[in-house]
């Protein structure tokens, strides 16, 4: 993945809040959220309680937030129904990469590769659907 410039603390705080809302909509557990974003439980609690309070995220955490936002954007392009947008990540997937696990389970393994590869698979699905239109 290409390295991107660091965002301001205020922008990362907003991105984190949005990513947390998306993950909550996907029905991710607190443990899964912390693992996917590689944040501590204390950071999670602070971000949930405070209104977009500035919180410094490192480059890896910023990339994770970005990937969650991009996965959500792809799902919104694929599905018109919000139930499908938010439900898809929690459903078992028969794609060889997922091995009958849900995308959420794969992402929650916590490593960047699992998160990035999940994003790539969902993005490929989006591109195939767009090509059929």
Steps between C-alpha positions, in 0.01 A plus 500: 500500500641842413590716796277804535573826678386523861168672557437770755391389846155653444450309173612173653257553789211549258609200290522286812148603611357415156684166489365415845144575384548283192644211702215532749257482207674183387422357845870467587577431864720739696782245486464471121498879462815540709671222305399631155608857576791395726386732776489443874176458689572835671532674162178333386312618813638855468403519133150368568438738792658822380373710208780457242767574756843528342689175537832434333494186289815352353539433126387136532186598690424771244529245220266264685241775543536583130447136401183473711368818337586369153340161568184679608507720187533189281212328680285809445579478127419129487178503702210744497338359814661619827424160655730340242765773533526440873417129498746377237815522718346266758386230258702186429667525160578206274774684309823295527674781689234511773470121538133523614587766759343843497703798381465636854660185646789527256558870568484438876807277482671834547776488242518761226515234227160356598343845506659605171417173322139525621486848353646376169243217475208737564644755259531229231135409557409867456698521174336183363154634577582836340629321188168313469300823512 
